[in-house]
Amino acid sequence: MLKSELIEKLELENPHLSPEECERVVAIFFESLTQTLEAGARIELRGFGSFAPRRRKARAARNPRTGAAIAIPEKFVPFFRTAKGLAKKIDNATYK
């Protein structure tokens, strides 16, 4: 699903909201998630899953083209853990 499709679905299910308001709601939601992760906090969406920043240690790697060794610095990456209920629904879903 694309962000535009999410906005469209929100519009269809909430006819009292204008398209601009629906777009703003989605933008605020994602901006809030981003700011929370930037602050180093965890986000839990019950029934969906949780997001948390995870530290990746510094490591040595190789450039695949040249084979030269490169140092990859420590960094933080977003990590998502699926809620058990959602994982069950996806496992039981029938795909076309």
N, C-alpha and C positions, 0 to 999 in steps of 0.2 A: 504494500500500500504506500502510495506517495503522500507527502504532506498535503498536496492539493486535493487528493481524494479524501483524506481525513476531514479537511475543511468542508468539502462538499457533503459528506455524510452528516457532519454536524449541522449544516444548513438544512438538510432534508428532515432531520429528526427534531429540529428546533425552528419551526417556521416563524416564530416571533422574533428571532434574531436576524439581523441583516448580514449579508455576506462579509462585510467589513468587520462586524462584531465577531463573527465566527473565526475569521482569520486572526483577529487580535487575541482571542481566547487561546488559540493554538500557539501563537507566538509567545504569549505570556507563559504558557505551560512549559514549553521547551526552554525558554530563557531561564525560568526558575530552576529546572533540572540542571541546566548548565552551570548556573551560579552556585548551586548547592555542591556539585561535584568539584568545581574550582576551589571551593572553600575547604575541601577535604572531607566533607560529610557524606553519609550514606543516605540513600533514598530507598524507601520501601513502598511499593504499590501492591497492596494486599490482593492476592489472587492473580497477580501478573508476574511479579518478580522484584528483585532489588538491584540497584546500581551502587557501586562503591569504587572509589579510586584505589588502584593497586600499584604498589611500587615494583618496578622491574629493575633488578640489579644491573650495574654496569657489567659489560661482558666484551669479550673479544670475538670478532667475526671476520669473515673474508668477503672481499668483493668478488662476486661470481664471474665477472668478466675478466678481471686481471689476476685474481687469486691473491691480491695484496691484503695483508692483515689490516683491519681497521678497529678502532675502539668505539664501542657504542656506550654512551654515557647512561647513568641511571636516569630513569624517567618514570612518570606516573601515567597509567593508562586506565580508561574506564573498564570496569568488569561488571558483567550482568549475570545474575543467577536467576533462573526461571523458578517460579513458584510451582510447588508439587501439583496443584490442581490444573494449572495451565499445561504443564508437561504431560499430564495424563490425558487431557483433552486432545492435545496434538498427537499423542501416540495412538489414540483411538479414532482419530479422524480418518475419513476415507478421501483420498486424493484422486483426482481425475487424471 
